[in-house]
Amino acid sequence: MACLSAAFCLSAAASAAAWAGAPQPVVLYGDDDYPPYSYVEHGQLKGIYTEIVRVAAQAMPQYQVQLRPVPWKRGLLMLQTGQAFGLYPPYSWRSERPYVRYSVPLLMEQLVVLCNAEVLAKRALQQWPADYGGLHIGVNAGFLPGDAAMMAALRAGKVVLDPAKGTRTNLLKLMRGRIDCYVSDRLSAQWELQRIRRDGQAGAPMQAVHETAQLASQQGHLGFTARQPDAYPYRDDFIEQFNAAIARMQSSGEIGRIVEHALLP
C-alpha cells in the first residue's frame, strides 16, 4: 500500500528500524513458592520451570525477557485483569480460566494425595474422592485439584478444601495434624519433605505422611493473558516463537537435563 505522505513513510521506516534494533521488553512471572519447579531462594527466582523458560527465552533474541516472582494467587489475578503478560506454570483448565492462553506443555507432573498417619488409622482411603468425605484437604492457594466435574464431586462429598501458600506450609500443616490430607505434585512434595526432615523441627511432634491416591497427571505451561490485547501486540508472535523453542529443547533433551540437574542433592 502506498504511503500517504513522505513524513508518514519516514516515521514508519524509523519505527521498523527501532523494532529491528531494540529487543521488545517482556516480563514473565513465576510462582514464588512451588519448589522445585518455581521458587525464590536467597532473593533469586529458581526452579525447573524457571530454567526451562529462561533457556527458551535466550533463543528469542528479539525479546528481552525478565522473570519475576509472584505469589500464585496474585499472579492468576494479574493474568485475569491483563496486568501480567505471562505466568508459569498453570495447568490447562480452559473452562475454569477462560482468560488464559497456553503455551505447549513444558513438563508433566503427577498429582497425588498425601494423608497423615492419624487419618489413616481411622479410615481406609482407597478411592478418590469417594472415601475422603468430610476431610480437610490442603491445597496450594490458587490451585485447582481438578476440573469442574471434579470440583462438583468434591463439594457433593463435603470435602473441605483448605488453601495455604506453598508446599512447605501445607506439608507442615499435614504433619502437625492441622489438615487431614494434601493434594500436591509428587516431586514437589518429596523435594520439600526431604528439606523439612533435613532442617528438623525441634520440639514439634511430626506425623508420618503417606501417599493414598494417584490423580491424573497434569502438564505445566506458560500461560498468557487473553485480556488487554492492545497492551501486548506481540503476543501471538511471542507464543509462536516460545513454542518453537520448547519443541527444540524437547527434541535435544535439554529439558530432561534441566530436570536432572535441579534434582541433584
C-alpha positions as CSV (number, residue, x, y, z in Angstrom):
1,M,0.0,0.0,0.0
2,A,1.4,3.4,-0.9
3,C,2.4,5.9,1.9
4,L,0.0,8.8,2.5
5,S,2.9,11.2,2.8
6,A,6.7,11.4,2.9
7,A,6.6,12.2,6.6
8,F,4.5,9.2,7.3
9,C,6.8,6.9,5.3
10,L,9.9,8.2,7.2
11,S,8.1,7.7,10.5
12,A,7.1,4.1,9.6
13,A,10.6,3.3,8.5
14,A,12.1,4.7,11.7
15,S,9.6,2.6,13.8
16,A,10.5,-0.5,11.8
17,A,14.2,0.1,12.3
18,A,13.7,0.7,16.1
19,W,11.8,-2.6,16.3
20,A,14.6,-4.4,14.4
21,G,17.4,-2.9,16.5
22,A,15.9,-3.0,20.0
23,P,14.6,-6.2,21.6
24,Q,11.0,-5.9,22.9
25,P,11.0,-5.9,26.7
26,V,8.8,-8.7,28.1
27,V,8.1,-9.5,31.8
28,L,7.1,-13.1,32.7
29,Y,6.0,-14.1,36.2
30,G,6.8,-17.3,38.0
31,D,5.2,-18.9,41.1
32,D,7.3,-17.8,44.1
33,D,6.6,-20.8,46.2
34,Y,6.4,-24.1,44.2
35,P,9.7,-25.9,44.6
36,P,11.5,-27.5,42.9
37,Y,9.6,-26.1,39.9
38,S,9.5,-22.4,40.6
39,Y,10.5,-20.7,43.8
40,V,12.6,-17.9,45.4
41,E,15.8,-18.7,47.3
42,H,18.1,-16.0,48.6
43,G,16.2,-13.4,46.6
44,Q,16.5,-15.2,43.3
45,L,13.8,-16.9,41.2
46,K,14.9,-20.5,40.6
47,G,13.5,-23.9,39.7
48,I,12.9,-26.3,36.9
49,Y,10.2,-24.3,35.1
50,T,12.2,-21.1,35.6
51,E,15.2,-22.6,33.9
52,I,13.1,-24.0,31.1
53,V,11.6,-20.6,30.4
54,R,14.9,-18.8,30.7
55,V,16.7,-21.1,28.2
56,A,13.8,-20.8,25.8
57,A,13.8,-17.0,26.0
58,Q,17.5,-17.0,25.3
59,A,16.7,-18.4,21.8
60,M,14.4,-15.5,21.1
61,P,16.8,-12.5,20.7
62,Q,14.2,-10.1,19.5
63,Y,12.7,-10.2,23.0
64,Q,14.3,-9.1,26.2
65,V,12.7,-11.3,28.8
66,Q,12.7,-10.6,32.5
67,L,11.5,-13.2,35.0
68,R,9.9,-12.0,38.3
69,P,8.5,-14.0,41.2
70,V,4.9,-13.5,42.3
71,P,2.5,-15.3,44.8
72,W,0.5,-17.7,42.7
73,K,-2.9,-16.4,43.5
74,R,-1.9,-12.8,42.8
75,G,-0.3,-13.9,39.5
76,L,-3.5,-15.5,38.4
77,L,-5.4,-12.3,39.2
78,M,-2.8,-10.4,37.2
79,L,-3.4,-12.7,34.2
80,Q,-7.2,-12.3,34.6
81,T,-7.0,-8.5,34.5
82,G,-4.3,-8.3,31.8
83,Q,-1.8,-6.7,34.2
84,A,0.6,-9.6,33.5
85,F,1.5,-10.9,30.1
86,G,2.7,-14.3,31.1
87,L,2.8,-16.6,34.2
88,Y,4.1,-20.1,34.8
89,P,3.2,-22.9,35.4
90,P,-0.6,-23.1,35.2
91,Y,-2.3,-26.3,34.2
92,S,-4.7,-26.2,31.3
93,W,-8.0,-25.5,32.9
94,R,-9.6,-23.8,29.9
95,S,-13.2,-23.7,31.1
96,E,-12.2,-22.5,34.6
97,R,-9.7,-19.9,33.4
98,P,-11.0,-18.6,30.0
99,Y,-8.7,-15.6,30.4
100,V,-5.6,-17.7,29.8
101,R,-3.9,-18.8,26.6
102,Y,-1.5,-21.6,27.0
103,S,1.9,-22.5,25.5
104,V,2.8,-26.0,24.5
105,P,3.3,-28.2,27.6
106,L,6.6,-27.7,29.4
107,L,6.6,-30.7,31.7
108,M,4.4,-33.5,33.1
109,E,3.6,-33.5,36.8
110,Q,2.0,-36.3,38.7
111,L,-0.7,-35.2,41.2
112,V,-1.1,-37.3,44.4
113,V,-3.0,-37.2,47.6
114,L,-0.9,-37.4,50.8
115,C,-2.5,-38.1,54.2
116,N,-1.2,-38.3,57.7
117,A,-1.0,-41.3,60.0
118,E,-3.8,-40.2,62.2
119,V,-6.3,-40.2,59.4
120,L,-5.1,-43.5,58.0
121,A,-5.6,-45.1,61.4
122,K,-9.3,-44.1,61.4
123,R,-10.4,-44.9,57.9
124,A,-9.4,-46.7,54.7
125,L,-8.7,-44.3,51.9
126,Q,-8.8,-46.3,48.6
127,Q,-10.9,-44.3,46.2
128,W,-10.6,-40.6,45.4
129,P,-12.8,-38.6,46.2
130,A,-15.4,-41.1,47.5
131,D,-13.5,-42.1,50.6
132,Y,-12.5,-38.6,51.6
133,G,-15.9,-37.1,52.5
134,G,-15.7,-34.6,55.4
135,L,-11.9,-34.5,55.5
136,H,-9.9,-31.2,55.3
137,I,-7.8,-31.4,52.3
138,G,-4.9,-28.9,51.9
139,V,-4.2,-27.3,48.5
140,N,-1.8,-24.5,47.5
141,A,-3.6,-21.2,47.3
142,G,-5.0,-20.6,43.8
143,F,-4.6,-24.3,42.9
144,L,-7.4,-26.4,41.4
145,P,-7.3,-30.1,42.3
146,G,-9.4,-31.0,39.2
147,D,-11.7,-29.7,36.5
148,A,-15.3,-28.5,37.0
149,A,-16.7,-32.1,37.3
150,M,-14.1,-33.0,40.0
151,M,-14.8,-29.8,41.9
152,A,-18.5,-30.6,41.9
153,A,-17.8,-34.2,43.2
154,L,-15.7,-32.8,46.0
155,R,-18.4,-30.4,47.0
156,A,-21.0,-33.2,46.8
157,G,-18.8,-35.3,49.1
158,K,-18.4,-32.4,51.5
159,V,-14.7,-32.5,51.1
160,V,-13.3,-29.3,52.7
161,L,-10.5,-27.6,50.7
162,D,-8.1,-25.7,52.9
163,P,-5.8,-23.4,50.9
164,A,-2.5,-22.2,52.1
165,K,0.5,-20.6,50.5
166,G,3.1,-23.1,49.3
167,T,4.1,-26.7,49.5
168,R,6.1,-26.4,52.7
169,T,3.3,-24.7,54.6
170,N,0.8,-27.4,53.6
171,L,3.2,-30.3,54.5
172,L,3.9,-28.8,57.9
173,K,0.1,-28.4,58.5
174,L,-0.4,-32.0,57.4
175,M,2.4,-33.4,59.6
176,R,1.1,-31.4,62.6
177,G,-2.5,-32.7,62.1
178,R,-3.9,-29.3,61.2
179,I,-5.2,-30.8,57.9
180,D,-6.0,-34.4,57.1
181,C,-4.6,-34.7,53.6
182,Y,-2.9,-32.6,50.9
183,V,-3.1,-32.7,47.1
184,S,0.3,-32.0,45.6
185,D,2.6,-32.7,42.8
186,R,4.5,-35.8,43.9
187,L,8.0,-34.5,43.1
188,S,7.3,-31.2,44.8
189,A,6.1,-32.9,47.9
190,Q,9.1,-35.3,48.0
191,W,11.6,-32.4,47.5
192,E,10.1,-30.4,50.3
193,L,9.7,-33.3,52.7
194,Q,13.5,-34.0,52.4
195,R,14.2,-30.4,53.4
196,I,11.8,-30.4,56.3
197,R,13.4,-33.6,57.7
198,R,16.9,-32.2,57.0
199,D,16.2,-28.9,58.7
200,G,14.4,-30.6,61.7
201,Q,11.6,-29.2,63.7
202,A,12.8,-29.3,67.3
203,G,10.0,-29.7,69.9
204,A,7.3,-30.1,67.2
205,P,5.8,-33.6,67.0
206,M,5.5,-34.7,63.4
207,Q,3.3,-37.4,61.9
208,A,4.4,-39.6,59.1
209,V,2.6,-38.9,55.8
210,H,1.7,-41.5,53.1
211,E,0.6,-41.3,49.5
212,T,-3.0,-42.6,49.4
213,A,-4.1,-41.8,45.8
214,Q,-2.7,-41.0,42.5
215,L,-4.6,-38.5,40.5
216,A,-4.4,-37.5,36.9
217,S,-1.1,-36.3,35.5
218,Q,-1.1,-32.6,34.7
219,Q,1.2,-30.6,32.4
220,G,2.6,-27.2,33.3
221,H,2.5,-24.4,30.8
222,L,3.5,-20.8,30.3
223,G,0.1,-19.1,30.5
224,F,-0.6,-15.8,28.6
225,T,-3.3,-13.3,29.3
226,A,-6.1,-13.2,26.8
227,R,-7.1,-9.8,28.1
228,Q,-5.8,-6.3,27.1
229,P,-4.7,-7.3,23.6
230,D,-3.7,-3.8,22.7
231,A,-1.1,-3.8,25.5
232,Y,0.6,-6.9,24.1
233,P,0.6,-6.6,20.2
234,Y,3.5,-9.1,20.1
235,R,1.6,-11.8,22.0
236,D,0.9,-14.1,19.0
237,D,4.5,-13.9,17.7
238,F,5.9,-14.5,21.2
239,I,3.8,-17.6,21.8
240,E,4.7,-19.0,18.4
241,Q,8.4,-18.4,18.9
242,F,8.3,-19.7,22.5
243,N,6.5,-22.9,21.4
244,A,9.1,-23.5,18.7
245,A,12.0,-23.0,21.3
246,I,10.3,-25.5,23.7
247,A,9.9,-28.0,20.8
248,R,13.7,-27.8,20.1
249,M,14.5,-28.2,23.7
250,Q,12.4,-31.3,24.0
251,S,14.0,-32.8,20.8
252,S,17.5,-32.1,22.0
253,G,16.9,-33.5,25.5
254,E,17.6,-30.1,27.1
255,I,14.5,-30.2,29.3
256,G,15.5,-33.6,30.6
257,R,18.9,-32.3,31.5
258,I,17.4,-29.3,33.3
259,V,15.2,-31.6,35.4
260,E,18.1,-33.9,36.3
261,H,20.3,-31.0,37.3
262,A,17.7,-29.5,39.5
263,L,17.2,-32.7,41.5
264,L,20.9,-33.3,42.2
265,P,21.5,-33.4,46.0
